Amino acid sequence: MSYPIDLRSDTITKPTPAMRRAMAEAEVGDDVLGDDPTVKRLEALAAERLGKEAGLFVPSGTMGNLVCLLTHCGRGDEVILGDQAHCYIYEQGGASALGGIHPRPLPNRPDGTLDLEAIEAAIRPDDPHQPRTRLIALENTHNRCGGAVLPVAYMRRVGELARRHRLKVHLDGARIFNAAVALGVDVKELVADCDSVSFCLSKGLAAPVGSVVVSSADFIREARRARKVLGGGMRQAGVIAAAGIVALTEMVDRLAEDHANARRLAEGIAELPGIVLDPATVQTNIVIFELHHPRLSPQALAKALWERGVWLFAIGGRRLRAVTNYHVTAADIERAVAVFAEVLR
Ligand SMILES: *Cc1c(COP(=O)(O)O)cnc(C)c1O
């Protein structure tokens, strides 16, 4: 068992022994000059896994999204996205701050989707008074919607809608492998309708650093320029890319364990006093629930759990979030449920 049981995020994961070995032995070169064979190998592997022509290694998911938005949109262009989207809420408004890109938020439904009719209605007419709609941005799995999975059929319908209106689709696929594993589909199928995808190596896949953007070869050429102007050109980055290769080849299938643990946690705490949670809504590794307790605020619960070695975050309002990950075992989940019960009763 681990102590503490750290459910704050899957970003807390540390590199596996296989990653550490790969990092120590990585062949490297100056990647800004195109000389790092390990980075090239990771980029090619990522592109192949997601069924796209090319990949680009970036330092973070935030930069992955930003590079894509800057490449799809010019100043004054508009992106349609969810009002709960990570790139709307948690990325400092980088697309507008640095790219002059106008966000058009639509309400995310609890399942992480945007209503197709609402998307269509939000597309701007050809009118000099208005910004130009260029892009639809989706998120799969959806973080603020409790790790909700957007299914293949929905992704396909958004793609069709976008093509009909000559728009592009960007996917914030920070946890796209969680979605593919939960659905039991090839990730290629899930992102087939997306023009660009950014996914994280450093979350459930447990690599220490980095995300990869995949798209067409032409798009990646432009995205590489955007990465450079943001300061994301990294020199002997093969040292970290090596861990990313291990993440992609060895760490995907085991995400199912995180999902089972999250479901077990949800089932174990759902009936406890004050907790409002439907375990059936927990599809992947994120458990979001509300607390309506006579004695404890969400912050007080988080503190009481923390003092007993169970770490998670209160995320505003009455909500708390627990995220299962590589370092959390099934036995840890049993222990966490017991600690919840002790604190809430
Ligand atoms: C974590 C996350 C990101 C950004 O990742 P960083 O590497 O922390 O910048 C983007 N989108 C979603 C949905 C995320 O969960």
The ligand as an SDF file (V2000), in Angstrom:
LIG
                    3D

 15 15  0  0  0  0  0  0  0  0999 V2000
   -3.8910   18.4130  -17.8120 C   0  0  0  0  0  0  0  0  0  0  0  0
   -4.7190   18.8690  -18.9190 C   0  0  0  0  0  0  0  0  0  0  0  0
   -4.2190   19.7460  -19.8880 C   0  0  0  0  0  0  0  0  0  0  0  0
   -2.8900   20.4550  -19.7970 C   0  0  0  0  0  0  0  0  0  0  0  0
   -1.8440   19.7670  -19.3670 O   0  0  0  0  0  0  0  0  0  0  0  0
   -0.5300   20.4100  -18.7040 P   0  0  0  0  0  0  0  0  0  0  0  0
    0.4940   19.4280  -19.1250 O   0  0  0  0  0  0  0  0  0  0  0  0
   -0.7940   20.4150  -17.2410 O   0  0  0  0  0  0  0  0  0  0  0  0
   -0.3070   21.7550  -19.2640 O   0  0  0  0  0  0  0  0  0  0  0  0
   -5.0310   20.0560  -20.9540 C   0  0  0  0  0  0  0  0  0  0  0  0
   -6.2670   19.5510  -21.0460 N   0  0  0  0  0  0  0  0  0  0  0  0
   -6.7890   18.7380  -20.1360 C   0  0  0  0  0  0  0  0  0  0  0  0
   -8.1650   18.2070  -20.3240 C   0  0  0  0  0  0  0  0  0  0  0  0
   -6.0400   18.3680  -19.0290 C   0  0  0  0  0  0  0  0  0  0  0  0
   -6.5770   17.5620  -18.1070 O   0  0  0  0  0  0  0  0  0  0  0  0
  1  2  1  0
  2  3  1  0
  2 14  2  0
  3  4  1  0
  3 10  2  0
  4  5  1  0
  5  6  1  0
  6  7  2  0
  6  8  1  0
  6  9  1  0
 10 11  1  0
 11 12  2  0
 12 13  1  0
 12 14  1  0
 14 15  1  0
M  END
$$$$
